[in-house]
């Protein structure tokens, strides 16, 4: 899975980085849900008075998504013969 990161300045001008944002295909069933969750997550970070310097979107999704959906989104195919 391809992941990207996003960097922006918050209300007080501090640089904030959001990492582990999944890049999905246009026809993915999770694309809309991830876009909405990312917008709400960034809005909540933007309004924080004492934000950290970096956040993991993947950890946030782990908390707010149903586990089967999370596993399906971030599934890692096992390598054949452990190679």
Secondary structure in CASP SS format (residue, H / E / C, confidence):
PFRMAT SS
TARGET T0000
AUTHOR 0000-0000-0000
METHOD secondary structure of the structure
MODEL  1
X C 1.00
X C 1.00
X E 1.00
X E 1.00
X E 1.00
X E 1.00
X E 1.00
X E 1.00
X E 1.00
X C 1.00
X C 1.00
X C 1.00
X C 1.00
X C 1.00
X E 1.00
X E 1.00
X E 1.00
X E 1.00
X E 1.00
X E 1.00
X E 1.00
X E 1.00
X C 1.00
X C 1.00
X C 1.00
X C 1.00
X C 1.00
X C 1.00
X C 1.00
X C 1.00
X H 1.00
X H 1.00
X H 1.00
X H 1.00
X H 1.00
X H 1.00
X H 1.00
X H 1.00
X H 1.00
X H 1.00
X H 1.00
X H 1.00
X H 1.00
X H 1.00
X H 1.00
X H 1.00
X H 1.00
X C 1.00
X C 1.00
X C 1.00
X C 1.00
X C 1.00
X C 1.00
X E 1.00
X E 1.00
X E 1.00
X H 1.00
X H 1.00
X H 1.00
X H 1.00
X H 1.00
X H 1.00
X H 1.00
X H 1.00
X C 1.00
X C 1.00
X H 1.00
X H 1.00
X H 1.00
X H 1.00
X H 1.00
X H 1.00
X H 1.00
X C 1.00
X C 1.00
X C 1.00
X C 1.00
X C 1.00
X C 1.00
X H 1.00
X H 1.00
X H 1.00
X C 1.00
END
